[in-house]
Amino acid sequence: MDKEQEHEVSAIVEKAVIKALLEGQHRAVDAALRCPEADQDVAHKIASEIRRKNDALIVNLCSAR
């Protein structure tokens, strides 16, 4: 594989990993928000933390190139 092909493959893999991570994040947030109304405050805190941690992970993955 030449350098250009390596770069293309790397970009494709990076996009796939980020897409999968975001899909997992959406599912986790949706699950957290489906809890009973009495627990909604905690659910929103959990959902926010999931988003924050995944955002940090995406930034770290992108900078690891």
Secondary structure, 3 states (H helix, E strand, C coil): CCHHHHHHHHHHHHHHHHHHHHHHHHHHHHHHHCCCHHHHHHHHHHHHHHHHHHHHHHHHHHHCC
